[in-house]
Amino acid sequence: MQRTAVFDVDGTLVDTNHLHVTTWWEAFRQAGHPVPMHAVHRAVGLGSTDLIAHLLGRVRAVLRPAAPLDRNGWQVVLATSAGGAELSALRRAISADDAITATASADDVEEGKPAPEPVEHALELAGVPAERAVFVGDTVWDMQAGTRAGVRCVGVLCGGIPRADLLDAGAQAVYADTHTG
């Protein structure tokens, strides 16, 4: 009796998952539905009709509409590995310049994350000591940089890094994304 191996193609034999994620995310964005990329990534593999139903239901149930950042006694400072034109594009995508006090970018430091220098520079720009700040990031490198700078770290899962990895790297709390509490 002959044996058979059955393989999935998209994402298994052909590295296309990120292309699907980006395409679906952009399609939802253009249609006015703010679906986070990590949610799209987790839905890849569903048929188109099911993917749309799954994600639009999730958006209504979990996400709040995008709103300007509420300072509520906080100042917002960015610490990013981006610089130059890339940083400009990212700032346009965030569309929250009125809420951002300062930015520590790759243009301002010699060593990037996981070195503490980007976070330390952000603290200098903010004029606050590490114990008066929190650093929110989506990667192990973010958690390591914040921890090394002496800042409390909060991880978000929207970058696709597992909760356990963020906790092991120094996150004191982990949330699904920046929209949920």
C-alpha positions, 0 to 999 in steps of 0.5 A: 500500500502506497503512503502519501504526504500531503503538504500545505503550499502557502506558508509551508512550501512557499514563504508567502504568509507575510505577503498575505498579511500585508495584502489583507492588512492594506485591503482592510485599511483602505476599506476603513477597518483598522485590523492589526497585522498580528490579527491578520497573521493569525487568520492566514490559512482561512478561506477568504470569506471566513478570514473576512468574517473572523477579522471583522468580528474581532475588530468590532469585539476587541478594538476601539476606534483609532483616536489621538493619544490621550496624554492623561498626565503622561508625555510620549517620547519615541525610541526607535531604531529607524532614522532619516526618511524611514522615521519620517514615513513612520511618523506620518503613519502614526499621525500623532505628532501633536501627542509626541513630545520628542523622538530618540532615533537611530540618528541620535545614538551610536548603539541601537537596541538591545543596548540601553542607549536609545531608551536612555536618550529618550529619557534625557529628552523627556527629562525624567529618571528611569523610575518615572518611565515605562517603555512599551515595545514588541520585541525581545530587543525592546525589553532588553534595552528598556531593562538595561536602562532601568525602565519598567517594560511592557510588551505587546504581542502585535509584533508576533513575539511570544508572550513568554519570550517578552517576559523572559526578556524583561517585560513586567506585563504583556498586552495584545496590542497598544489598543487593548488593556 
